[in-house]
Amino acid sequence: MEGKSLSLGGSITGTGASGPMGGGGSQTAARPKAHTPGLASLVCSFLHEHRSSYTVMVLAVMAASVLTSAWAQVAIAARKGDGMPDTRAMNSYDRAMTLSLRDSATLISIMYACICGFVSIFLVITSVGFLIERRRREYAMMRLSGASPRTVRLISLLEFMIPVGLAALVGSLAGCLLVPAFAKSLINSGLEALEMTAHPHPMGIVLAFAGILLAGLLGTWFAARRITAISPIEALQDSGNRSGTKSIGPLRLIIALAGLAGGLAMVYHRFNGMDIEIQILASTGCLLVIIGALAPVLVPACANLIGVPFQLAFRGAGLLARQRAWKENRSSTAVAVPIILMLVIVTGLIALGRSSWAQLSLSRNKPVAAEVMVTTDTKDTRDLDRQLRSSADVGSAVTYSKESWRRAGNTDSKSDAPFISAMHINKSGKALDTISPAFITGSAADLGPGKVAVTSKGHSQEKNPLGRTLTLIDKNEKRHTLTITAIVDMTPTGQTGEYLIMDDSLSQLAPDNRGLTTLVRTAPRVQTNDLISKLNASWDSKGIKACTKKEYIRSDIQRSQEVQRAMPQIANGAILLTAIFLIQACTIAVNERRQENRRMQAAGVSRGTLVCSSIWESVIDALSAILLSALAMAGVLAVIFHQLSDQVDMSVVPLPYGYFLIMALWAIGLAAAASGLYSWFSSRADTTRR
């Protein structure tokens, strides 16, 4: 700009050139000094110029802040016991159950808040970095106009922190409106017995606001620092940044190799003392590290490969979509990262919950020697006794019930509600010892009225238990004092609990009976399936069912889908967060190409072709993310198969294939719809303006 001055931490003063009118030399003195724009006016002008991109980002950050703030406040409300009854006025059993429910609600809500916060912070950093990368030419022009790198970074911080800060503040405050609804959904996820009325908590608002604001600050600073670290001329060479997949830096390579080594160790090595839950979490984390480090390289490479069928099928629109998906690596990565996070985290958590339940069921029931398992919902064993004793095909049978009792005392620990297994012998035979507890000290003759055996689990928590007394409170608020007379190992029975009793009259007074499980050994030369058919046809009461041990394990594992009702809540929250940032990434990518699309329309390319290319580009990016997520989940499933395949037929473990497929199809549809609609309306607005 000849003859004008622009100051941005420095100045460039234009000078006139010698011309036909003569008199070269400086013309600064001959013209009035131009007004130097201030920092505030520059920031405001940038916000106004890119208001459409900022509008999308503000809505996304606001929605993420609402979710994070709401769950953080629910976690604080559960921790403080909002609306819960006073436990000091309760008996020991009700107090222990209430505290246990409160702890469960706190743990689940903290997990929800952490997931929302982690995903929100990660995607805020990614979104801010993506927008700054798209502005590299503007920042290069500022550098050429005399602005120092520090001034450019300061301008970018102010420019991005104003909308991000306001959005985070408004969203965190608005999260108060969702606290009651989220608390109700938490209770409906398996904690129906919990009495809680959640109220807003300022600390949750502060934590959500500070976390997202700090994420935006760090994302802006590092992205701006990366842009200002290169020379302005290099930043202006836009083709250098849009030449396809970029090279892998040494830091990214080291991080990816470390993640690969950790992932392979989780898959192929059995760590003594490490549970399958820890291995699944560790392998999921390693795979996310690998994908996160190599995403700018892997996503465009996959997009280039996946784009070939689109180029062949849709010709012009497909060719343009493939080229943009390959060369616009920042846009492709911004679209792919939310989908990858959703698919890997959600399906990994669901696989974690189901495989953990499966391993627990296997470790508990695999040692059981019974050929037939009978389950019943009632506490009455008369029908079982009659049919099992009258059947000549039954060799021996033992019924176990898992009861939750109240322990006398005035402490708030969960051990005040011990689980007690009650043993009832339906039919005594030669193989009775194989389905009975193994007595470490004492024998079955030492049990009876007023006597109880401590299991090896309970024995590990107290020394020299023999002779000690245990006072229980029944459902009628009466006390029963039992003396510990034996130590047993419940492994052969598949039962869990701290104590074992053989008093049927006492068992009927249990405050909470969890149902009955009967172990049956067949008589010699009797086929298991024949006995099961006869038993199921002979029951007089409903709710009694006989099955094989394998079928019992399968039903117990599949029952985890009913027990783990919090998993769909996690999936729904992750889907909502993904929708927010996926729509943001798609709309910003389309908006940043509006000028390029105008030039292509002026060159004769139809609006329909441009809209279709935007749709196919988003679909290609989504398919690239799905492919990388599938590879990551293959590693998680490899850990599960490696741990469980030698113990049970993996067909009985309900792995989350359906969740993955549904979320993948949903992501493709949402990306295509967001890009297509925004591209259509923006191109229509440009045509109307012209």
N, C-alpha and C positions, 0 to 999 in steps of 0.2 A: 504494500500500500504506500505509494510514493507520496512523500511530503507529509506523512502523519506519524505520530508517535504512539506506541502501545507499551505500557509498563506492566510487567508481571514479575516483580522481584528484580527487574533490570529494565533496560529500554533499548529499543532499536529506533534510531532517528533516520528517517528517509532523507536522501539528498537528491537534488535535481541533477539531471544530466545535460550536457551541452546539446543544444538542438539547433534547428534552423533559425530560431529567433535570437541565437547568440547568447552569450553570458552564462557559461557553465558555472559550476561551483555550488555552494550551499544555498538552499532556498529556505532554510529553517527560519531565518530572521524575517523573511518577507511574508511569512504566513503566520496566522495566530496558532498558538500551541493547542493541540488537540486535548480533549478531556481524557484523563487517564482513568479507566474503569477500576473501581475498588474491588476488594475481595468479595464483599457481600453481593455486589451487583453481578460479578462473574458467576458466583454460585447460583444465584437466582436465575440468571439467563440459561445456564446449563439445565437446571431443573425444569424450566419452561420448555426448552428445546426438546428434551427427552421425556416429556411428561407422560406419554403413553406407556413407555417402558417402566417408568417409575410407578405408574398407577397399578400395573400388573404386579410389580414387586411388592408394593405396599399391601395390596390385598392378600398376597400369599403370606407375607410375614405376619400380618394381622391374624389370619386364620391359624397359623402355626402357634402364635403367642396365645391365642384363646385356648387351644387344646392343652398346651403345656401348662399354662397358668391354672386351668381348671383342675387337671389331675394333681398338680402340686398342692393345691388347696385341699383337695379331697384326701390326699395322703396326710397332710397336717391335721385335718379334722378327724381322721381315723386314729391317728396317733394320740390326739388329745381326748378322744372319746366323746365327740360332740353328740348330744342327744341320747347318749347311752345311760342306762340305769345305774344307780349307785351300787357298785359291787360290794361295798362294805355291809350292806343290808342283806346280802345273799348268803346262802349256805355254800359250803366249799365246792360242791359239784357245779352249781350254777355259776359261781364266780369263776371257776377255772374254765368252764365252757365259754363264758362271755369274754374273758381275757384272751382265750385262744382264737375266738372269732375276730376280736379286735386286732390281734397281731397278724392274722391272715389278711384282713382288709388293709392294714397298713402296708404289708409286704407287697400285695398285689397292686395297690395304688401307687406305691413308690416305683414298682417296675413299669407301670404304665407311664408315669411321669418321666422316668429315665429314658424310656424308648422314644416318647414324643420329643423330649428335649434333645436327645442325641440326633435323631433324624432331622429335627428342625435346625439345630445348629450346623450340622453338616451341610444341609441343603442351602441354608442362608449363605454360608461361606462360598459354596459352589456358585450360587446365583450371582452374588456380588462380584466374584472373580470373573464370571462370564460377561457381565455387563461392562466391567472395566476393560476387559480384553477387547471388546467391540469398540471401545473408545480410544484405542491406542493412537489412531491418526490425530485425533483432537489434542491429545496430550503431547504428541510430537510437535504439532503446530505451536502449542504454548511454549514448548522448549525453544523452538526456533525464534519465537517472539521475545525471548529473553528471560523466561521464567526458569528459575533453578529447579532441580529435581525435588528439593525439599518443599518448594512452593507448590509444585504440581501435586505432590502427595498430600499436602495440607488441603488444597482445593478439593481433591477427590474425597478426603475424609469428611469434610464439611458437606460436600454434595451428597454423599451416600448416607451419612449418619443422620441427617435431618429426616428423610423419609423413613429410614429403618427405625430410628429412635421413636418417632411419632407412632409408627405402626405397631411397634412392640409395646409401647405404653398403652395405646388404646386397646390392643388385643389382650394384654395382661389384665387390664381393668374389666374388659368385657367377659373375661373368663369367669368372673364372679357369678354371672347369670347362669352358667352351665353347671355350677357346683352341685346343686340339688339333683339335677338330672343324672350327672355322672355318678353321684353317690348311689342313686337308685339302681343304675345299671350295674354298679359294683356289687350291690347286695343281691341282685337277681342272677349273678354269675356263680351262684353256689353258696352264698352266705345269707340265705333267707332268714335264718334265726337271729341275725344281727339286728339290733335296734340302734339305728344311727340316723341322726338328722344333721347333715353337714351344713356348716355356715362358712361364708367367705373368710379367708385369713390373709391379712396384708403380707405376711412373710412369703406366701406362695406367689403373690403378685410380684414382689421384689425379686425373688429368685428367677422367675420366668423372664421378667424384663431385663435383669442384669445379664442373664445367660445369653439371650438372643442379641442384646445390644453389644456385648463383648464379642460374640461371634461375628457380627457385622463389622465391628471395628477391626478385628484381626484379619478378616477376609479382605477388607478394603485396603488395609495397610500393606499386606504382603503382595496383593495383586498390583497395587500402584507402585510398590517398590520394584517388582519384577519388570514392569513396563518402563519405569524411569532408569533402570539399570543399563538399558541398551541406548545406543545413540539415536537421536531423533531421525536421522536419515534411515537407519535400519528399521525404525518403527513405521516410517512412512512407506516403506516397501511392503505394501499389503500382500503382494503376491508371495513374498517369502513366508508369510504366516499361513497362507492358504494353499500350500502345495501338498496337501495330503497329510499323512501321518508324520509326526515329528519324531526326531530321534529321542532315545531314552537317555536321560541324564544319569550320571553315576549314582546320585542319591536314590533316585527311583529304582534303579537296578538293584542296589544293595537292599532296599526295603522289600522289593519283590522276591529276591532270592531268599531273604530271611523268612518271609511268609511262606514261600514254597517249601523250605526245609522244615518249618514247623508243621505245615499241613501234611507232608509226607510222613513225618514222625507220628502224627496223630492217627494216620490211616493204617500204617504197617507195623507199628510197635505197640505192644501191650505194656502199659505202665502199671507196675504193681502199686496198688493202693489208690489208683485214680479211677473214679467212677466214670461210667459212660456219659453222664451229664456233663462233666468237666471236659471230657474229650470232644464232645460235640460242640460245646461252646468254644473251645480252643480252636478246633478245626474251622468253625464258621468265622471266627475272628481272623485267622490266618488267610482264609480265602478272600475275605473282604479287603484285607491289606494288599493282597496281590492285585486284585481287580482295581482297587483305588489307586495304587501306584502306577499301574499300566493302562488305566482307562483311556487317557489321551491317545494311546497307540492302538490298543485292542479294539476300541469301539469303531474308529474309522476303518480299520482293516476289515473287521466283520461287516461293516456297512458296505464297503466296496465289493465284498464277495456276495452278500445277500442282494445287493442291488442289481446283479446281472440279470436275474429273471424279470425284474421290473423293467429294465431297459429293453429286453426283448419283447415283453408283453405290451408295454405302453409307449414304446418308441420315444417321441420327443419329451413328453412329461416324465417318463421313466428315466431317460438319459440325464435330464436336468436334475432329477431327484438323486440319482446315484452320484453324480459329480458333486453336488452340494453336500450330500451326506459324507462323502469321502474327504473333500477338501475343507469343509467347514467343521474342523475337528472340535472346536469349542462348542458349537451349537449341538453337534451330535452327542458329545459327552454330557452336556447339560441336560439333554432329554433322556439319555440312557441311565445316568446315575440314580435318579429317584426310583426308576423301575427296578434296577439291580438291588438297591437297598430294600425295597418292599419285598421282592421275591425271596432274597436270601435270608433276611432277618425273620420274616414271618414264617416261611416254611421251615427254617432252621429251628425256631422256637417250638413250632408244632411237632416237628420230628423229635426234638428234645423231650417234650412232655410225654409223647406216646412211647418212645423207646425206653424212657425211664420207667414208666409204668410197666412196660413189657418185661424189662429186666427184673423188676421187683416181683412181678407175678411168677416169672420163671424160677427165680431163686427160691421163692417160697413153696411152689407147688411141684417142682421137678423131683425133689427127693421123695415125694409121697408114693407109696407102693400100691395104693388102691387102684383097681381096674375101673371101678365105677364111683362117680361122685354124685351125691344127691343134694340138691339145694332146696330150701323151703323158706318162705317168708314168715311163717308162724313160729311161735315159741312152744307149741304143743307137739310133743314127740309121740303121742299115743298111736296115731296112724302109722308113723314110721316104724315104731316097735312092732305093731301087729303084723304088718306086711313083711318086714325083714325077718322076723322070727318064724313066720309061717312058711317062708320060701326055702325049699331044700337047695335051691341053686346058690343061696347066699352062704358063704363060709363064715364070715365074721363082719361085724359092722360097728362103727363107733361114730357118735354124733358130737360135734363141737359147736359151741355158740360163743360169739365174741360179745362180751358185755362191758359196758362202761358204767363204773360205779362212782359213788361219792366216798371220798376218804375223810374220816374225821380229822379235824384240825382247823387251824385258822391262818393258813398261809395262802398266798396268791399264785403259787407255782402250778404249772400244768400237771405235775405229778400227783396233784390232789384228785385227779380223775383218772385212775389207772384202768387199763384194759385188762379184763380177766377172762380167760378161756375156761368154759365149763365143759367137762367131759362126761358123756353119758354112753354107756355100753349097751347097744341095741341087741347084739348077738355075739356071744363069745365062741371063738373057734380056734383052730390050730394057728392061723396066721394073724391072730389078734395083736401080737407083739409088733408086727410090722407096721401097723397103723396106730399104734399107741405111743405116747411119749417115752423117751428113753430116760430112765431115772438115774441121775448122777449120784444122788444121796437119798436113801430111803426107797420105798416101793409104793405101789398103788394101795397096798393095805394100810399105809400110813395116812391116807386121805379119807375124808368123810365129813360128817357134821362137825363144825367148829375147827376144821383143819384146812390148810391151804398149802400148796407147793409154790415156790418161787421159781420162775424160769431162769434159764442161763442169762437171758437179757437183764432181768431184774437182779440176778445174783451179781452181775458185774458192777452194779451200782451201789451195793452195800456188802460189807464184809461180815462173815459169820452170821447169816440170817436165821439159822435154825434156832427155834425157841422164841423168836421175836413174835410180837402180836401185830395184827393188822385189823383196824377197826373200820368197818364199812357202814354206810348209811343207805338203807333201801328206799324204795319209792314211797313207803309210808312213813319216812323220817324216823325209822327205828334203827338202832345200832346193833351191829353184829361183830363180835370180836373173834377173830380167827388166829390160830397159832400156826406159824410156818413150821412144817414137819418134814419137808422134802425139797430137793432141788431137781428139776427136770429139764430135759432138752426137748423142745417142741419141734425140732426140725423134721422128724418123720411124719408129722401130722400136717405140716404146711400152715400152722396157726401162729399168730403173733400175739403177744401180750406179755404182761409182767408176772401174772400169777395163773395158777390152775386149781380149780376146785372140782369136786365130784359130788356135790350136794345138790340134788335136783330141786329140793324144796327151797333152798336159798337162791338158786338160779332163777326161779319164777319171780323173785322179788327184785330183780335187777332194775335200776332206774331206766336204763337204755339198753335194749337187746338188739343186736345188729343182724339177727337171723341165724339160721342153722346151716351147717355143712356136714354131711355124713360121708364117711369113707367106707367103702364096701369092698371086701375081697370075695371073689367068686369061689364057689366050691370046685373041687377037682373036675376036670373034663367038662366044664361049663363055658360056653362061648359068651364073651362079654356083651356082644350086641343082642344075643337072645335074652340075657338077663335084663338088660336095659329096656327092651320091648315089653317084657312081662311086668316089670316094676311100674313103668309109665302107664300101663293099662289097668293097674290094680289100685292106684291111689283113690281114696275116697275124698280127700281134701284137695282144693285147688291151690295152686302156687307151689306144688311139689314137682320136681323134675329130676330125672336121672340121666346122666350122660357119661361119656368117657372122660378120662383125665385130660386128654388133648382138647376135647370140646370145652371142657370147663376152663382151661387156660385161655383158649381162644375167646370165650365169652367174657372172661375177666379182663383180658386186654382190650377188647372192643368196648367194654363198659367205661374205659377211660375217656371215651369221647363224650359220655354223659357227665362224668365226674368233672372233667376239665372243661367246664363251660366258660371259663375265662378266656380260652384260646380264641374263640370267634370275636371277642371284644378286642383282643390285640390285633387280629387281622383287620377288623373294621377301622380301628384307629390308624393303622399303617396305610390302609387303602386311602383314607381321607387325606392324610398328610401327603401321600404320593400324588393324589389328584391335584392338590393345591400347587405343588411345585412343578408337576408335569405340565399343567396348563400354563403356568408362568413361563417355563422354559420354551414351550412351543410358541406362545404368543410373542415373546420377546424375540425369538429367532425370526419369526415372520416379519415383525415390525422393523427389525434392523435391516431387512432386505427390501424394504419398500422402494428405496431409491433405485436399487438395481432392477427391481421389477418394472419400475416406470420406464427405465431405459430400454428394457426388453420389449415392453408394450409399444414404445415408440418405434422400435425396430421391426414391428410386425407380429410379435408373439401374442397369441390370443390370451385373454384373461382366463379362460377355462383351462388352458395348458398350464399357466402359472399356478392356479389353484390346485389342480391335480398334482403338480410336481410337489407342492407343499405337503399335500396329504401323503403321497408316496414316500417323501423324505422322512416324515415323522414315523410312518410305518416301518421303514427300513431301520431307523434308529431304535425303535421299540423292539424289533426282531433281533437286532444286535445285542441289546440289553438282555433279552430273554435267552439268547444263546449263551452268553457269558454266565448268566445266572444258573442256567441248567448245568453248565460245566462245574460251577461252584457247588451246586447241590449234589452233584455226583460225588464230590469229595466227602460231603457230610454223610451221604447214604453209604459210602464205602466204609466209613467208621462204624456205622450202625450194623451193617452186614458182617463186618469183620468181628464185631463183638458178640453178635447174637446168632449168626447163621449156624454155628456149631452147637447151639443149644436148642433151637426150635425151628420149625418150618417158618420162613419169613412171610409166608402168605397170611399168617395170623396176626402180624403186626400192621396196624392200619397207618401206613406212611402217607404223607400229605401230597400225593400226586394230584388229587382233585383240586386242592387249594391252589397249587402252583398253576395248573391249567386255567382255572377260572380267573385268577388274578392276571395271568399273562394275556388272555383274550381281552379282559377288561382294559388293561393298559394300552393295548393296540387300538381298541376302539376309541378310548378317550384321547389319545394322542392324535389320531386321525381327525376326530371331530373338532378338537381345539384348533389344530392347524388349518383345517379346511374352512371352518366358519370364520375365523379371524382373517384368513387370507382373502376370502370372498368379500367380506364387508370392508376391509381396508382397501382392496383394489377398486371396489365400487365407489368408495368415498373419493379416491384419487381421480377416478374417471369423471365423477360429478364435479369435482373442483376444477378440472381442466375445461 
